[in-house]
Amino acid sequence: MSAVTGRNSAQIALLWIVVLISALAVAYASHVCRQKYDQLTALEREKNQLQVAYGKYLLEQSAWGSLQRIETMAKEGLDMHSPQPQEIIMVKR
């Protein structure tokens, strides 16, 4: 009986070690998962901020590049005007 009891004790000890290693692996996997989720959340937040900034830059670009604005700046700031038909010279090759 003693040999069987010793063998059972060794098996139980081995099973306890396996359970402990498994528990540590689960804890480590949970920790890594939380870290990756936090990283994902931060990257999504940064993506949203960049999308907002991109939208603002597109609006700014369209405001600066509008033909009406360019024409107004040319007339007011540079004292330019649209040429009369007789002022237009056609250049031919």
Distance bins in CASP14 RR format, pairs under 12 A and 6 or more apart:
PFRMAT RR
TARGET T0000
AUTHOR 0000-0000-0000
RMODE 2
METHOD distances of the structure
MODEL  1
1 7 0 0 0 0 0 1 0 0 0 0 0
1 8 0 0 0 0 0 1 0 0 0 0 0
2 8 0 0 0 0 0 1 0 0 0 0 0
2 9 0 0 0 0 0 1 0 0 0 0 0
3 9 0 0 0 0 0 1 0 0 0 0 0
3 10 0 0 0 0 0 1 0 0 0 0 0
4 10 0 0 0 0 0 1 0 0 0 0 0
4 11 0 0 0 0 0 1 0 0 0 0 0
5 11 0 0 0 0 0 1 0 0 0 0 0
5 12 0 0 0 0 0 1 0 0 0 0 0
6 12 0 0 0 0 1 0 0 0 0 0 0
6 13 0 0 0 0 1 0 0 0 0 0 0
6 14 0 0 0 0 0 1 0 0 0 0 0
7 13 0 0 0 0 0 1 0 0 0 0 0
7 14 0 0 0 0 0 1 0 0 0 0 0
8 14 0 0 0 0 0 1 0 0 0 0 0
8 15 0 0 0 0 0 1 0 0 0 0 0
9 15 0 0 0 0 0 1 0 0 0 0 0
9 16 0 0 0 0 0 1 0 0 0 0 0
10 16 0 0 0 0 0 1 0 0 0 0 0
10 17 0 0 0 0 0 1 0 0 0 0 0
11 17 0 0 0 0 0 1 0 0 0 0 0
11 18 0 0 0 0 0 1 0 0 0 0 0
12 18 0 0 0 0 0 1 0 0 0 0 0
12 19 0 0 0 0 0 1 0 0 0 0 0
13 19 0 0 0 0 0 1 0 0 0 0 0
13 20 0 0 0 0 0 1 0 0 0 0 0
14 20 0 0 0 0 0 1 0 0 0 0 0
14 21 0 0 0 0 0 1 0 0 0 0 0
15 21 0 0 0 0 0 1 0 0 0 0 0
15 22 0 0 0 0 0 1 0 0 0 0 0
16 22 0 0 0 0 0 1 0 0 0 0 0
16 23 0 0 0 0 0 1 0 0 0 0 0
17 23 0 0 0 0 0 1 0 0 0 0 0
17 24 0 0 0 0 0 1 0 0 0 0 0
18 24 0 0 0 0 0 1 0 0 0 0 0
18 25 0 0 0 0 0 1 0 0 0 0 0
19 25 0 0 0 0 0 1 0 0 0 0 0
19 26 0 0 0 0 0 1 0 0 0 0 0
20 26 0 0 0 0 0 1 0 0 0 0 0
20 27 0 0 0 0 0 1 0 0 0 0 0
21 27 0 0 0 0 0 1 0 0 0 0 0
21 28 0 0 0 0 0 1 0 0 0 0 0
22 28 0 0 0 0 0 1 0 0 0 0 0
22 29 0 0 0 0 0 1 0 0 0 0 0
23 29 0 0 0 0 0 1 0 0 0 0 0
23 30 0 0 0 0 0 1 0 0 0 0 0
24 30 0 0 0 0 0 1 0 0 0 0 0
24 31 0 0 0 0 0 1 0 0 0 0 0
25 31 0 0 0 0 0 1 0 0 0 0 0
25 32 0 0 0 0 0 1 0 0 0 0 0
26 32 0 0 0 0 0 1 0 0 0 0 0
26 33 0 0 0 0 0 1 0 0 0 0 0
27 33 0 0 0 0 0 1 0 0 0 0 0
27 34 0 0 0 0 0 1 0 0 0 0 0
28 34 0 0 0 0 0 1 0 0 0 0 0
28 35 0 0 0 0 0 1 0 0 0 0 0
29 35 0 0 0 0 0 1 0 0 0 0 0
29 36 0 0 0 0 0 1 0 0 0 0 0
30 36 0 0 0 0 0 1 0 0 0 0 0
30 37 0 0 0 0 0 1 0 0 0 0 0
31 37 0 0 0 0 0 1 0 0 0 0 0
31 38 0 0 0 0 0 1 0 0 0 0 0
32 38 0 0 0 0 0 1 0 0 0 0 0
32 39 0 0 0 0 0 1 0 0 0 0 0
33 39 0 0 0 0 0 1 0 0 0 0 0
33 40 0 0 0 0 0 1 0 0 0 0 0
34 40 0 0 0 0 0 1 0 0 0 0 0
34 41 0 0 0 0 0 1 0 0 0 0 0
35 41 0 0 0 0 0 1 0 0 0 0 0
35 42 0 0 0 0 0 1 0 0 0 0 0
36 42 0 0 0 0 0 1 0 0 0 0 0
36 43 0 0 0 0 0 1 0 0 0 0 0
37 43 0 0 0 0 0 1 0 0 0 0 0
37 44 0 0 0 0 0 1 0 0 0 0 0
38 44 0 0 0 0 0 1 0 0 0 0 0
38 45 0 0 0 0 0 1 0 0 0 0 0
39 45 0 0 0 0 0 1 0 0 0 0 0
39 46 0 0 0 0 0 1 0 0 0 0 0
40 46 0 0 0 0 0 1 0 0 0 0 0
40 47 0 0 0 0 0 1 0 0 0 0 0
41 47 0 0 0 0 0 1 0 0 0 0 0
41 48 0 0 0 0 0 1 0 0 0 0 0
42 48 0 0 0 0 0 1 0 0 0 0 0
42 49 0 0 0 0 0 1 0 0 0 0 0
43 49 0 0 0 0 0 1 0 0 0 0 0
43 50 0 0 0 0 0 1 0 0 0 0 0
44 50 0 0 0 0 0 1 0 0 0 0 0
44 51 0 0 0 0 0 1 0 0 0 0 0
45 51 0 0 0 0 0 1 0 0 0 0 0
45 52 0 0 0 0 0 1 0 0 0 0 0
46 52 0 0 0 0 0 1 0 0 0 0 0
46 53 0 0 0 0 0 1 0 0 0 0 0
47 53 0 0 0 0 0 1 0 0 0 0 0
47 54 0 0 0 0 0 1 0 0 0 0 0
48 54 0 0 0 0 0 1 0 0 0 0 0
48 55 0 0 0 0 0 1 0 0 0 0 0
49 55 0 0 0 0 0 1 0 0 0 0 0
49 56 0 0 0 0 0 1 0 0 0 0 0
50 56 0 0 0 0 0 1 0 0 0 0 0
50 57 0 0 0 0 0 1 0 0 0 0 0
51 57 0 0 0 0 0 1 0 0 0 0 0
51 58 0 0 0 0 0 1 0 0 0 0 0
52 58 0 0 0 0 0 1 0 0 0 0 0
52 59 0 0 0 0 0 1 0 0 0 0 0
53 59 0 0 0 0 0 1 0 0 0 0 0
53 60 0 0 0 0 0 1 0 0 0 0 0
54 60 0 0 0 0 0 1 0 0 0 0 0
54 61 0 0 0 0 0 1 0 0 0 0 0
55 61 0 0 0 0 1 0 0 0 0 0 0
55 62 0 0 0 0 0 1 0 0 0 0 0
56 62 0 0 0 0 0 1 0 0 0 0 0
56 63 0 0 0 0 0 1 0 0 0 0 0
57 63 0 0 0 0 0 1 0 0 0 0 0
57 64 0 0 0 0 0 1 0 0 0 0 0
58 64 0 0 0 0 0 1 0 0 0 0 0
58 65 0 0 0 0 0 1 0 0 0 0 0
59 65 0 0 0 0 0 1 0 0 0 0 0
59 66 0 0 0 0 0 1 0 0 0 0 0
60 66 0 0 0 0 0 1 0 0 0 0 0
60 69 0 0 0 0 0 1 0 0 0 0 0
61 69 0 0 0 0 0 1 0 0 0 0 0
62 68 0 0 0 0 0 1 0 0 0 0 0
62 69 0 0 0 0 1 0 0 0 0 0 0
63 69 1 0 0 1 0 0 0 0 0 0 0
63 70 0 0 0 0 0 1 0 0 0 0 0
64 70 0 0 0 0 1 0 0 0 0 0 0
64 73 0 0 0 0 1 0 0 0 0 0 0
65 71 0 0 0 0 0 1 0 0 0 0 0
65 72 0 0 0 0 0 1 0 0 0 0 0
65 73 0 0 0 0 0 1 0 0 0 0 0
66 72 0 0 0 0 1 0 0 0 0 0 0
66 73 0 0 0 0 0 1 0 0 0 0 0
67 73 0 0 0 0 0 1 0 0 0 0 0
67 74 0 0 0 0 0 1 0 0 0 0 0
68 74 0 0 0 0 0 1 0 0 0 0 0
68 75 0 0 0 0 0 1 0 0 0 0 0
69 75 0 0 0 0 0 1 0 0 0 0 0
69 76 0 0 0 0 0 1 0 0 0 0 0
69 77 0 0 0 0 0 1 0 0 0 0 0
70 76 0 0 0 0 0 1 0 0 0 0 0
70 77 0 0 0 0 0 1 0 0 0 0 0
70 78 0 0 0 0 0 1 0 0 0 0 0
70 80 0 0 0 0 0 1 0 0 0 0 0
71 77 0 0 0 0 0 1 0 0 0 0 0
71 78 0 0 0 0 0 1 0 0 0 0 0
71 80 0 0 0 0 1 0 0 0 0 0 0
71 81 0 0 0 0 0 1 0 0 0 0 0
71 82 0 0 0 0 1 0 0 0 0 0 0
72 78 0 0 0 0 0 1 0 0 0 0 0
72 80 0 0 0 0 0 1 0 0 0 0 0
73 79 0 0 0 0 0 1 0 0 0 0 0
73 80 0 0 0 0 1 0 0 0 0 0 0
74 80 1 0 1 0 0 0 0 0 0 0 0
74 81 0 0 0 0 1 0 0 0 0 0 0
74 82 0 0 0 0 1 0 0 0 0 0 0
75 81 1 0 0 1 0 0 0 0 0 0 0
75 82 0 0 0 0 1 0 0 0 0 0 0
81 87 0 0 0 0 1 0 0 0 0 0 0
82 88 0 0 0 0 0 1 0 0 0 0 0
83 89 0 0 0 0 1 0 0 0 0 0 0
END
